[in-house]
Amino acid sequence: MKTSNASLLALMIATLTLASCGGSSDDKAAAPVDSTELVAKENFSFRTDQKITVTVQPATGAEGVANVYTASDKGNADRPDYLSRVTTIRPDLEASAKINYTGTEGILWIEWLPSINSDSPESLTKLTISSNQTTYYVDVQ
């Protein structure tokens, strides 16, 4: 029994010794970098968001709401990811919404849901977001 304990102790010591060995002393990847070596343009920014305005233009007499989503459903790219909704636009109160777009897909989904009294159908519009465009108009019937 004592031989078994001694063997186990020797195995643990050997394991700890091997695990505590670091890399070689010739590790150039860990050399510190002087911040004066980092140069970026004056107007450089890591920000990827974009301020945009979306205006929903319903047909005459059409009433309802427009839900705005920033991502597609992972299982079906032909519909929005309903968890990515950023706002709801009510054209009868205010037809535009200012959005700080932070999506990574470069698209917005506009889902038109007509009111019960409206004859207009539901619709789904996919907008492609451009880096040089800040205003988007969506016509719904």
LOFI-238811 format. One line per 10 residues: their letters; for each residue x, y, z of N, C-alpha, C, O, CB. Coordinates in Angstrom, 3 decimals. Glycine has a CB too. Example, Ala and Ser with C-alpha at 12.3 -4.5 7.8 and 13.67 -1.06 7.14 Angstrom:
<atoms>
AS) 13.190 -5.690 7.800 12.300 -4.500 7.800 13.200 -3.300 7.800 14.236 -3.319 8.465 11.308 -4.473 9.046; 12.850 -2.250 7.080 13.670 -1.060 7.140 12.900 0.030 7.870 13.409 1.138 8.039 14.084 -0.598 5.725 $
</atoms>
This chain:
<atoms>
MKTSNASLLA) 0.816 -1.182 0.000 0.000 0.000 0.000 0.862 1.248 0.000 0.535 2.238 -0.654 -0.930 -0.003 1.187; 1.993 1.197 0.755 2.871 2.360 0.813 3.565 2.577 -0.527 3.853 3.714 -0.898 3.910 2.194 1.929; 3.830 1.510 -1.244 4.454 1.632 -2.555 3.502 2.333 -3.522 3.937 3.138 -4.344 4.857 0.242 -3.100; 2.223 2.037 -3.430 1.219 2.660 -4.278 1.135 4.159 -4.003 1.045 4.960 -4.933 -0.146 2.000 -4.061; 1.163 4.538 -2.721 1.123 5.967 -2.361 2.371 6.691 -2.844 2.294 7.831 -3.303 0.980 6.135 -0.839; 3.518 6.032 -2.742 4.769 6.641 -3.182 4.750 6.836 -4.695 5.212 7.861 -5.195 5.977 5.775 -2.762; 4.223 5.862 -5.419 4.135 5.974 -6.881 3.197 7.110 -7.277 3.477 7.873 -8.201 3.650 4.645 -7.500; 2.083 7.205 -6.562 1.116 8.271 -6.842 1.720 9.639 -6.565 1.514 10.581 -7.330 -0.155 8.080 -6.003; 2.476 9.748 -5.459 3.119 11.011 -5.110 4.159 11.385 -6.165 4.255 12.548 -6.557 3.775 10.920 -3.716; 4.932 10.411 -6.621 5.947 10.667 -7.645 5.299 11.107 -8.955 5.821 11.990 -9.635 6.807 9.413 -7.875 $
LMIATLTLAS) 4.169 10.503 -9.316 3.452 10.882 -10.529 2.916 12.313 -10.433 2.979 13.070 -11.402 2.301 9.904 -10.791; 2.389 12.680 -9.260 1.879 14.050 -9.070 2.998 15.068 -9.154 2.825 16.122 -9.766 1.162 14.179 -7.721; 4.152 14.776 -8.549 5.289 15.703 -8.593 5.778 15.867 -10.024 6.079 16.979 -10.458 6.439 15.205 -7.687; 5.860 14.755 -10.763 6.305 14.829 -12.157 5.330 15.648 -12.998 5.752 16.432 -13.848 6.456 13.420 -12.748; 4.029 15.470 -12.766 3.010 16.212 -13.508 3.109 17.707 -13.215 3.064 18.522 -14.136 1.604 15.695 -13.158; 3.244 18.072 -11.944 3.366 19.487 -11.579 4.634 20.104 -12.137 4.627 21.260 -12.561 3.341 19.648 -10.068; 5.714 19.354 -12.141 6.969 19.874 -12.671 6.854 20.156 -14.157 7.300 21.201 -14.632 8.108 18.894 -12.411; 6.258 19.229 -14.894 6.093 19.433 -16.331 5.102 20.551 -16.637 5.313 21.314 -17.579 5.636 18.143 -16.993; 4.033 20.661 -15.866 3.027 21.694 -16.100 3.545 23.080 -15.781 3.081 24.061 -16.363 1.793 21.415 -15.281; 4.503 23.181 -14.864 4.993 24.503 -14.470 6.057 25.033 -15.408 6.449 26.195 -15.298 5.540 24.455 -13.071 $
CGGSSDDKAA) 6.530 24.211 -16.325 7.533 24.675 -17.279 6.880 25.651 -18.239 5.848 25.342 -18.836 8.173 23.487 -18.048; 7.461 26.803 -18.390 6.923 27.799 -19.307 7.478 27.586 -20.695 8.061 26.541 -20.984 7.237 29.211 -18.823; 7.299 28.576 -21.558 7.847 28.506 -22.909 9.330 28.756 -22.868 9.924 28.889 -21.798 7.162 29.511 -23.838; 9.917 28.818 -24.028 11.352 29.062 -24.096 11.649 30.508 -23.731 10.763 31.362 -23.767 11.898 28.736 -25.499; 12.902 30.777 -23.380 13.286 32.140 -23.011 13.450 33.016 -24.251 13.643 34.226 -24.130 14.589 32.128 -22.198; 13.377 32.424 -25.426 13.531 33.156 -26.679 12.160 33.491 -27.263 11.922 33.269 -28.450 14.365 32.337 -27.690; 11.259 34.023 -26.437 9.878 34.300 -26.841 9.763 35.749 -27.285 9.559 36.635 -26.456 8.887 34.005 -25.683; 9.892 36.006 -28.600 9.872 37.372 -29.136 8.460 37.929 -29.258 8.293 39.145 -29.350 10.546 37.407 -30.493; 7.432 37.070 -29.262 6.049 37.526 -29.414 5.576 38.311 -28.199 4.620 39.081 -28.298 5.128 36.339 -29.652; 6.224 38.129 -27.063 5.811 38.807 -25.847 6.535 40.129 -25.652 6.401 40.750 -24.598 6.045 37.919 -24.658 $
APVDSTELVA) 7.293 40.571 -26.638 8.012 41.835 -26.514 7.020 42.985 -26.421 6.055 43.027 -27.185 8.971 42.042 -27.708; 7.237 43.915 -25.501 6.296 45.033 -25.356 6.334 45.954 -26.579 7.361 46.088 -27.244 6.615 45.837 -24.082; 5.205 46.573 -26.851 5.093 47.502 -27.973 4.977 48.908 -27.414 4.173 49.167 -26.518 3.869 47.157 -28.883; 5.767 49.791 -27.937 5.718 51.190 -27.521 4.537 51.852 -28.222 4.382 51.706 -29.434 7.060 51.932 -27.851; 3.708 52.571 -27.487 2.511 53.176 -28.078 2.832 54.209 -29.144 1.958 54.542 -29.944 1.678 53.815 -27.003; 4.030 54.717 -29.183 4.381 55.679 -30.231 4.533 54.990 -31.579 4.583 55.658 -32.611 5.675 56.415 -29.872; 4.606 53.652 -31.584 4.705 52.910 -32.828 3.337 52.738 -33.492 3.272 52.381 -34.669 5.337 51.552 -32.574; 2.255 52.981 -32.771 0.907 52.837 -33.296 0.468 54.149 -33.926 0.429 55.181 -33.256 -0.075 52.406 -32.186; 0.137 54.112 -35.209 -0.245 55.328 -35.921 -1.576 55.080 -36.624 -1.733 54.087 -37.334 0.860 55.756 -36.944; -2.526 55.980 -36.427 -3.823 55.898 -37.097 -4.162 57.268 -37.659 -3.672 58.291 -37.181 -4.939 55.403 -36.120 $
KENFSFRTDQ) -5.009 57.273 -38.684 -5.441 58.544 -39.250 -6.211 59.329 -38.198 -6.804 58.747 -37.291 -6.307 58.324 -40.513; -6.200 60.632 -38.322 -6.835 61.494 -37.327 -8.324 61.236 -37.183 -8.859 61.350 -36.081 -6.612 62.934 -37.683; -9.010 60.891 -38.269 -10.455 60.671 -38.221 -10.819 59.193 -38.052 -11.984 58.835 -38.226 -11.099 61.212 -39.483; -9.872 58.338 -37.722 -10.127 56.908 -37.543 -11.013 56.666 -36.326 -10.877 57.329 -35.297 -8.805 56.139 -37.397; -11.919 55.705 -36.463 -12.803 55.337 -35.361 -13.117 53.850 -35.453 -13.261 53.303 -36.546 -14.109 56.181 -35.385; -13.222 53.199 -34.298 -13.621 51.799 -34.265 -15.139 51.650 -34.359 -15.638 50.531 -34.482 -13.107 51.135 -32.993; -15.865 52.733 -34.304 -17.330 52.672 -34.324 -17.825 52.144 -35.664 -17.303 52.497 -36.721 -17.936 54.061 -34.044; -18.830 51.301 -35.598 -19.420 50.761 -36.816 -20.891 51.141 -36.935 -21.567 50.725 -37.876 -19.267 49.246 -36.849; -21.388 51.928 -35.986 -22.793 52.306 -36.039 -22.989 53.466 -37.023 -22.035 54.125 -37.435 -23.304 52.692 -34.631; -24.236 53.687 -37.377 -24.584 54.699 -38.376 -25.953 55.264 -38.019 -26.885 54.506 -37.750 -24.581 54.099 -39.831 $
KITVTVQPAT) -26.080 56.573 -38.014 -27.365 57.202 -37.738 -28.148 57.309 -39.045 -27.692 57.919 -40.012 -27.176 58.606 -37.081; -29.345 56.696 -39.052 -30.182 56.728 -40.242 -31.600 57.121 -39.862 -31.997 57.024 -38.701 -30.170 55.364 -40.959; -32.353 57.564 -40.851 -33.762 57.908 -40.673 -34.585 57.028 -41.610 -34.303 56.943 -42.805 -34.021 59.434 -40.951; -35.601 56.377 -41.057 -36.507 55.553 -41.844 -37.876 56.223 -41.821 -38.414 56.515 -40.753 -36.578 54.082 -41.292; -38.436 56.464 -43.005 -39.753 57.072 -43.130 -40.692 56.073 -43.801 -40.413 55.578 -44.893 -39.684 58.405 -43.937; -41.799 55.788 -43.137 -42.797 54.875 -43.686 -43.894 55.712 -44.317 -44.456 56.601 -43.678 -43.375 53.919 -42.587; -44.197 55.421 -45.583 -45.188 56.175 -46.331 -46.333 55.244 -46.728 -46.270 54.598 -47.774 -44.552 56.837 -47.583; -47.372 55.171 -45.908 -48.504 54.302 -46.271 -49.334 54.919 -47.388 -49.342 56.133 -47.596 -49.394 54.037 -45.046; -50.032 54.039 -48.097 -50.950 54.510 -49.139 -52.056 55.329 -48.482 -52.280 55.214 -47.277 -51.551 53.312 -49.951; -52.735 56.140 -49.251 -53.813 56.973 -48.735 -54.855 56.118 -48.028 -55.384 55.167 -48.602 -54.463 57.776 -49.868 $
GAEGVANVYT) -55.136 56.454 -46.812 -56.142 55.740 -46.031 -55.631 54.500 -45.315 -56.347 53.931 -44.491 -57.254 55.352 -46.914; -54.419 54.074 -45.607 -53.874 52.889 -44.943 -53.419 53.256 -43.537 -52.678 54.221 -43.346 -52.697 52.289 -45.757; -53.860 52.494 -42.571 -53.478 52.722 -41.184 -52.829 51.461 -40.645 -53.197 50.348 -41.021 -54.703 53.130 -40.321; -51.858 51.646 -39.756 -51.190 50.505 -39.146 -49.875 50.917 -38.516 -49.631 52.097 -38.266 -50.956 49.412 -40.174; -49.033 49.928 -38.264 -47.720 50.175 -37.676 -46.662 49.464 -38.502 -46.949 48.497 -39.208 -47.670 49.706 -36.200; -45.442 49.956 -38.404 -44.307 49.328 -39.086 -43.256 48.978 -38.047 -42.704 49.860 -37.389 -43.711 50.265 -40.189; -42.983 47.685 -37.903 -41.921 47.229 -37.008 -40.614 47.187 -37.782 -40.583 46.761 -38.937 -42.252 45.831 -36.404; -39.534 47.632 -37.146 -38.229 47.692 -37.801 -37.288 46.706 -37.103 -37.125 46.742 -35.883 -37.644 49.148 -37.768; -36.673 45.827 -37.902 -35.761 44.800 -37.397 -34.391 44.968 -38.065 -34.301 45.464 -39.188 -36.334 43.368 -37.660; -33.330 44.555 -37.373 -31.973 44.736 -37.901 -31.273 43.450 -38.316 -30.112 43.496 -38.722 -31.142 45.421 -36.886 $
ASDKGNADRP) -31.943 42.304 -38.228 -31.291 41.040 -38.584 -32.290 40.079 -39.210 -33.498 40.178 -38.999 -30.641 40.397 -37.348; -31.747 39.146 -39.986 -32.562 38.095 -40.588 -32.609 36.891 -39.655 -31.709 36.674 -38.844 -32.006 37.690 -41.976; -33.666 36.126 -39.788 -33.805 34.888 -39.029 -32.700 33.923 -39.478 -32.485 33.735 -40.675 -35.231 34.254 -39.230; -32.012 33.322 -38.528 -30.912 32.401 -38.861 -31.404 31.174 -39.627 -30.675 30.639 -40.462 -30.194 31.954 -37.586; -32.620 30.725 -39.359 -33.156 29.550 -40.037 -33.833 29.857 -41.358 -34.019 28.956 -42.177 -34.119 28.862 -39.149; -34.209 31.119 -41.586 -34.909 31.502 -42.806 -34.533 32.948 -43.138 -35.045 33.883 -42.521 -36.464 31.341 -42.646; -33.650 33.127 -44.102 -33.146 34.464 -44.445 -34.187 35.339 -45.120 -33.926 36.510 -45.392 -31.946 34.345 -45.342; -35.379 34.781 -45.398 -36.438 35.547 -46.057 -37.393 36.198 -45.072 -38.458 36.676 -45.464 -37.213 34.657 -46.988; -37.025 36.221 -43.801 -37.856 36.896 -42.796 -36.951 37.466 -41.706 -35.815 37.022 -41.544 -38.913 35.913 -42.183; -37.450 38.440 -40.966 -36.616 39.048 -39.924 -36.473 38.153 -38.704 -37.275 37.250 -38.465 -37.195 40.382 -39.505 $
DYLSRVTTIR) -35.428 38.434 -37.946 -35.284 37.832 -36.623 -36.113 38.723 -35.698 -35.752 39.872 -35.443 -33.743 37.725 -36.155; -37.210 38.190 -35.206 -38.156 39.005 -34.447 -37.587 39.496 -33.115 -38.177 40.367 -32.476 -39.417 38.217 -34.195; -36.460 38.950 -32.697 -35.796 39.431 -31.478 -34.915 40.645 -31.755 -34.406 41.262 -30.820 -34.955 38.314 -30.859; -34.728 40.999 -33.033 -33.863 42.132 -33.375 -34.643 43.430 -33.605 -34.102 44.376 -34.177 -33.057 41.803 -34.613; -35.893 43.485 -33.173 -36.704 44.694 -33.384 -36.087 45.874 -32.642 -35.750 45.770 -31.462 -38.165 44.467 -32.913; -35.943 46.996 -33.341 -35.363 48.198 -32.739 -36.397 49.280 -32.471 -36.216 50.099 -31.569 -34.284 48.749 -33.632; -37.483 49.292 -33.247 -38.508 50.311 -33.026 -39.780 49.940 -33.777 -39.790 49.039 -34.616 -38.005 51.703 -33.471; -40.846 50.655 -33.454 -42.106 50.557 -34.175 -42.487 51.964 -34.610 -42.472 52.899 -33.809 -43.233 49.899 -33.295; -42.826 52.101 -35.874 -43.209 53.406 -36.427 -44.712 53.417 -36.614 -45.284 52.503 -37.207 -42.475 53.700 -37.781; -45.353 54.472 -36.097 -46.793 54.671 -36.307 -46.970 55.890 -37.188 -46.904 57.019 -36.703 -47.563 54.844 -34.946 $
PDLEASAKIN) -47.194 55.677 -38.487 -47.293 56.808 -39.407 -48.377 57.812 -39.055 -48.271 58.980 -39.430 -47.534 56.306 -40.777; -49.429 57.385 -38.336 -50.471 58.347 -37.977 -49.979 59.329 -36.907 -50.549 60.410 -36.757 -51.724 57.610 -37.480; -48.930 58.965 -36.165 -48.362 59.879 -35.166 -47.109 60.558 -35.694 -46.986 61.781 -35.642 -48.040 59.126 -33.870; -46.192 59.769 -36.194 -44.972 60.300 -36.788 -44.454 59.255 -37.755 -44.221 58.111 -37.365 -43.899 60.658 -35.699; -44.273 59.629 -39.002 -43.934 58.664 -40.043 -42.455 58.283 -40.058 -42.076 57.327 -40.735 -44.318 59.216 -41.381; -41.617 59.012 -39.325 -40.174 58.762 -39.368 -39.651 58.289 -38.022 -40.205 58.600 -36.967 -39.428 60.020 -39.799; -38.571 57.530 -38.095 -37.861 57.113 -36.884 -36.375 57.294 -37.133 -35.859 56.913 -38.183 -38.194 55.627 -36.499; -35.697 57.873 -36.167 -34.245 58.002 -36.231 -33.660 56.802 -35.510 -33.988 56.534 -34.354 -33.745 59.357 -35.598; -32.794 56.086 -36.203 -32.237 54.832 -35.684 -30.722 54.923 -35.688 -30.117 55.391 -36.653 -32.714 53.611 -36.522; -30.118 54.471 -34.599 -28.672 54.325 -34.557 -28.388 52.887 -34.981 -28.383 51.976 -34.153 -28.075 54.655 -33.116 $
YTGTEGILWI) -28.151 52.692 -36.279 -28.013 51.352 -36.840 -26.682 50.741 -36.428 -25.620 51.286 -36.727 -28.132 51.390 -38.372; -26.747 49.606 -35.740 -25.541 48.899 -35.312 -25.516 47.474 -35.851 -24.700 46.662 -35.415 -25.447 48.883 -33.788; -26.390 47.167 -36.782 -26.466 45.806 -37.328 -25.225 45.421 -38.098 -24.479 46.281 -38.566 -27.669 45.670 -38.223; -25.007 44.129 -38.226 -23.840 43.631 -38.941 -24.194 43.075 -40.309 -23.299 42.830 -41.119 -23.150 42.570 -38.127; -25.464 42.871 -40.586 -25.875 42.283 -41.865 -26.020 43.320 -42.974 -26.064 42.950 -44.148 -27.183 41.545 -41.694; -26.096 44.594 -42.641 -26.271 45.623 -43.657 -27.676 45.697 -44.204 -27.887 46.137 -45.334 -25.326 45.391 -44.773; -28.650 45.264 -43.399 -30.048 45.294 -43.850 -30.951 45.758 -42.719 -30.594 45.705 -41.543 -30.496 43.900 -44.355; -32.130 46.215 -43.115 -33.231 46.495 -42.189 -34.469 45.828 -42.764 -34.694 45.844 -43.974 -33.452 48.051 -41.982; -35.252 45.255 -41.903 -36.552 44.712 -42.291 -37.625 45.658 -41.802 -37.596 46.087 -40.649 -36.768 43.279 -41.719; -38.581 45.992 -42.668 -39.724 46.811 -42.293 -40.963 45.926 -42.467 -41.295 45.519 -43.580 -39.814 48.141 -43.165 $
EWLPSINSDS) -41.632 45.640 -41.364 -42.825 44.797 -41.385 -44.049 45.687 -41.185 -44.230 46.275 -40.119 -42.753 43.683 -40.285; -44.880 45.782 -42.207 -46.090 46.599 -42.140 -47.237 45.735 -41.645 -47.548 44.699 -42.233 -46.428 47.225 -43.524; -47.864 46.173 -40.554 -49.019 45.487 -39.988 -50.187 46.464 -40.003 -50.224 47.396 -39.200 -48.727 44.965 -38.534; -51.143 46.262 -40.908 -52.267 47.204 -41.009 -53.200 47.075 -39.806 -53.267 46.033 -39.153 -53.054 46.964 -42.314; -53.909 48.156 -39.538 -54.902 48.115 -38.462 -56.102 47.287 -38.932 -56.239 46.993 -40.119 -55.346 49.562 -38.047; -56.943 46.929 -38.012 -58.114 46.104 -38.329 -59.025 46.797 -39.329 -59.621 46.138 -40.181 -58.895 45.776 -37.058; -59.140 48.110 -39.238 -60.041 48.875 -40.107 -59.456 49.156 -41.486 -60.154 49.678 -42.355 -60.396 50.178 -39.449; -58.203 48.822 -41.697 -57.543 49.147 -42.957 -57.690 48.009 -43.963 -57.711 46.835 -43.593 -56.061 49.452 -42.719; -57.792 48.372 -45.236 -57.873 47.377 -46.303 -56.495 46.993 -46.835 -56.391 46.115 -47.692 -58.734 47.902 -47.440; -55.443 47.629 -46.345 -54.106 47.332 -46.868 -53.615 45.980 -46.349 -53.936 45.595 -45.224 -53.110 48.448 -46.478 $
PESLTKLTIS) -52.838 45.259 -47.163 -52.327 43.957 -46.737 -51.051 44.101 -45.893 -50.400 45.146 -45.903 -52.051 43.075 -47.961; -50.717 43.048 -45.177 -49.432 43.018 -44.482 -48.337 42.973 -45.536 -48.533 42.439 -46.628 -49.331 41.793 -43.502; -47.181 43.540 -45.200 -46.064 43.471 -46.143 -44.751 43.427 -45.375 -44.673 43.808 -44.207 -46.085 44.678 -47.118; -43.733 42.955 -46.060 -42.403 42.842 -45.489 -41.419 43.388 -46.507 -41.365 42.909 -47.640 -42.065 41.365 -45.102; -40.640 44.389 -46.114 -39.690 45.026 -47.012 -38.297 44.886 -46.438 -38.079 45.122 -45.249 -40.043 46.510 -47.237; -37.353 44.502 -47.282 -35.958 44.363 -46.874 -35.162 45.507 -47.488 -35.064 45.619 -48.710 -35.373 42.977 -47.304; -34.593 46.359 -46.631 -33.786 47.488 -47.093 -32.311 47.151 -46.966 -31.886 46.589 -45.957 -34.118 48.769 -46.296; -31.535 47.488 -47.975 -30.087 47.334 -47.894 -29.502 48.652 -47.399 -29.752 49.711 -47.975 -29.474 46.924 -49.282; -28.724 48.574 -46.329 -28.138 49.772 -45.728 -26.820 50.081 -46.424 -25.945 49.225 -46.553 -27.924 49.587 -44.196; -26.704 51.321 -46.866 -25.495 51.787 -47.547 -24.719 52.702 -46.602 -25.317 53.443 -45.822 -25.849 52.532 -48.879 $
SNQTTYYVDV) -23.405 52.650 -46.671 -22.597 53.471 -45.766 -22.696 54.960 -46.079 -22.382 55.789 -45.225 -21.149 53.036 -45.831; -23.126 55.314 -47.287 -23.203 56.734 -47.648 -24.638 57.259 -47.732 -24.855 58.372 -48.210 -22.511 56.959 -48.972; -25.603 56.489 -47.284 -27.001 56.919 -47.316 -27.528 56.979 -45.881 -27.284 56.070 -45.088 -27.870 55.953 -48.194; -28.244 58.039 -45.556 -28.738 58.192 -44.189 -30.259 58.238 -44.097 -30.802 58.171 -42.994 -28.168 59.439 -43.585; -30.960 58.350 -45.221 -32.414 58.445 -45.212 -33.000 57.357 -46.121 -32.553 57.162 -47.251 -32.878 59.861 -45.668; -34.001 56.663 -45.603 -34.655 55.594 -46.348 -36.163 55.805 -46.297 -36.711 56.172 -45.258 -34.270 54.200 -45.779; -36.829 55.570 -47.425 -38.289 55.702 -47.522 -38.888 54.347 -47.878 -38.399 53.655 -48.771 -38.692 56.778 -48.583; -39.937 53.983 -47.178 -40.602 52.715 -47.425 -42.059 53.003 -47.751 -42.777 53.588 -46.940 -40.473 51.756 -46.201; -42.502 52.587 -48.952 -43.899 52.741 -49.352 -44.632 51.449 -48.994 -44.195 50.356 -49.354 -44.027 53.065 -50.892; -45.743 51.586 -48.287 -46.581 50.412 -47.978 -47.957 50.665 -48.544 -48.416 51.806 -48.596 -46.655 50.133 -46.431 $
Q) -48.615 49.607 -48.966 -49.923 49.740 -49.617 -51.015 49.491 -48.639 -52.191 49.557 -48.997 -50.057 48.791 -50.791 $
</atoms>
